[in-house]
Amino acid sequence: MEESAIARYICETFSGIVPVAAWGETSFFYNPGRALPRGVYFATLKAKDGDNDKASSLNRPGVFRLNIGISKPTYQSLFGEPPARPPAGGIVATGHDFAAQDILTPHPVYGWMAWVSVVNPSPETFEKVKPLLAEAHGLAAGKFNKRVSVA
């Protein structure tokens, strides 16, 4: 899968999406009508290592990581209890190889928040994570609606 194909899928499949590209990643926010300053993000495509996120070795040519924020129950069904929050600059202690390609893993930094990741997903793996993207979009819409109704 190409990073651009995944971005296109997210933007064309889900309503209310505002993609924001910065710092070597594209973040996908649910923000219909741009009612909030940023919206609620639910997925990212990350194409380079950051100061506090180098576990996936994204500086390799052609390597990117899809990150998805899912519910805690879904995370638990995939990986068990979320790990403890890592120290600043650290990664979650799950025993996963976060640089391995085409394997769904906890997010190396935000696994404790029920985020999952896959480095360079194949078309088959991407088909398997589409329901996770749909769940993440629905969760973001719920958070967005709560924030807008309070504002």
C-alpha positions as CSV (number, residue, x, y, z in Angstrom):
1,M,0.0,0.0,0.0
2,E,1.1,3.5,-0.7
3,E,0.8,6.2,2.0
4,S,-1.2,8.4,-0.5
5,A,-3.7,5.6,-1.1
6,I,-4.4,5.2,2.6
7,A,-4.8,9.0,3.0
8,R,-7.2,9.1,0.0
9,Y,-9.2,6.2,1.5
10,I,-9.5,8.0,4.9
11,C,-10.6,11.3,3.3
12,E,-13.0,9.8,0.8
13,T,-14.5,7.2,3.1
14,F,-15.2,9.1,6.3
15,S,-17.2,12.3,6.7
16,G,-15.9,15.5,8.4
17,I,-12.2,14.8,7.8
18,V,-9.6,17.5,8.0
19,P,-6.1,16.3,7.2
20,V,-3.2,18.3,8.6
21,A,0.3,17.7,7.4
22,A,3.2,18.7,9.6
23,W,6.5,17.4,11.0
24,G,6.6,14.4,8.7
25,E,3.1,13.1,9.4
26,T,-0.4,13.7,8.3
27,S,-3.0,13.8,11.1
28,F,-6.6,13.1,10.3
29,F,-9.0,15.1,12.4
30,Y,-12.8,14.8,12.6
31,N,-13.9,18.4,12.4
32,P,-17.0,18.9,10.3
33,G,-17.4,22.6,9.3
34,R,-14.2,23.2,11.2
35,A,-16.3,23.9,14.3
36,L,-13.3,23.4,16.6
37,P,-9.8,24.9,16.2
38,R,-8.3,21.5,15.5
39,G,-11.1,18.9,15.8
40,V,-10.5,15.4,17.2
41,Y,-7.8,13.3,15.7
42,F,-8.2,9.6,15.2
43,A,-5.5,8.5,12.8
44,T,-2.1,9.5,11.5
45,L,0.3,8.6,8.8
46,K,3.9,9.1,10.0
47,A,6.8,9.0,7.6
48,K,9.8,10.0,9.7
49,D,11.2,9.5,13.1
50,G,10.6,12.1,15.7
51,D,12.6,13.0,18.8
52,N,10.4,10.9,21.0
53,D,9.3,8.3,18.5
54,K,12.1,6.3,16.8
55,A,11.0,2.8,17.6
56,S,9.7,2.1,14.0
57,S,12.8,3.3,12.2
58,L,10.7,5.4,9.9
59,N,13.7,7.1,8.4
60,R,14.2,4.0,6.2
61,P,13.4,4.7,2.5
62,G,9.7,4.2,1.7
63,V,8.7,3.3,5.2
64,F,5.7,4.9,7.0
65,R,3.4,3.9,9.8
66,L,-0.4,4.1,10.1
67,N,-1.6,4.9,13.6
68,I,-5.2,4.4,14.8
69,G,-6.9,5.4,18.0
70,I,-9.3,2.7,19.0
71,S,-11.5,1.9,22.0
72,K,-10.0,0.2,25.0
73,P,-12.2,-2.8,24.7
74,T,-11.1,-3.3,21.1
75,Y,-7.5,-2.8,22.1
76,Q,-7.9,-5.4,24.8
77,S,-9.4,-7.9,22.4
78,L,-6.3,-7.5,20.2
79,F,-3.5,-7.2,22.8
80,G,-4.8,-7.5,26.3
81,E,-4.5,-4.7,28.9
82,P,-2.9,-1.6,27.6
83,P,0.7,-1.1,28.8
84,A,1.8,1.5,31.3
85,R,2.6,4.9,30.0
86,P,6.3,5.0,29.0
87,P,8.7,7.6,30.4
88,A,9.3,10.7,28.3
89,G,11.2,9.6,25.1
90,G,10.5,5.9,25.9
91,I,8.4,3.2,24.3
92,V,5.7,1.0,25.7
93,A,6.9,-2.3,27.2
94,T,4.9,-4.9,25.1
95,G,7.7,-7.0,23.6
96,H,6.6,-6.1,20.0
97,D,9.0,-5.3,17.3
98,F,7.7,-1.8,16.3
99,A,9.9,-1.7,13.2
100,A,8.5,-4.9,11.7
101,Q,6.4,-4.3,8.6
102,D,2.9,-5.4,7.9
103,I,2.1,-6.4,11.4
104,L,-0.5,-4.7,13.6
105,T,1.1,-3.8,17.0
106,P,0.3,-1.4,19.9
107,H,1.5,2.1,19.1
108,P,5.1,2.3,20.3
109,V,4.5,5.5,22.3
110,Y,0.7,5.8,22.7
111,G,-0.2,2.1,23.1
112,W,-1.2,3.0,26.7
113,M,-3.9,5.2,25.2
114,A,-5.3,2.3,23.1
115,W,-3.6,3.4,19.9
116,V,-2.4,0.7,17.4
117,S,0.0,0.9,14.5
118,V,1.1,-0.9,11.4
119,V,4.3,-0.2,9.4
120,N,3.9,-0.4,5.7
121,P,0.6,-2.4,5.6
122,S,0.0,-4.7,2.7
123,P,-3.4,-4.4,0.9
124,E,-4.5,-7.5,2.9
125,T,-3.5,-6.0,6.2
126,F,-5.1,-2.7,5.3
127,E,-8.4,-4.5,4.6
128,K,-8.2,-5.9,8.2
129,V,-7.6,-2.5,9.8
130,K,-10.4,-0.7,7.9
131,P,-12.9,-1.6,10.7
132,L,-10.4,-0.1,13.2
133,L,-10.4,3.1,11.2
134,A,-14.2,3.1,11.2
135,E,-14.3,2.6,14.9
136,A,-11.7,5.4,15.5
137,H,-13.7,7.8,13.3
138,G,-16.9,7.0,15.3
139,L,-15.1,7.6,18.6
140,A,-13.7,10.9,17.3
141,A,-17.2,11.9,16.1
142,G,-18.6,11.2,19.6
143,K,-15.8,13.2,21.3
144,F,-16.3,16.0,18.8
145,N,-20.1,16.2,19.4
146,K,-19.5,16.4,23.2
147,R,-17.0,19.2,22.8
148,V,-19.3,21.1,20.4
149,S,-22.4,20.8,22.6
150,V,-20.4,22.1,25.6
151,A,-18.9,25.1,23.7
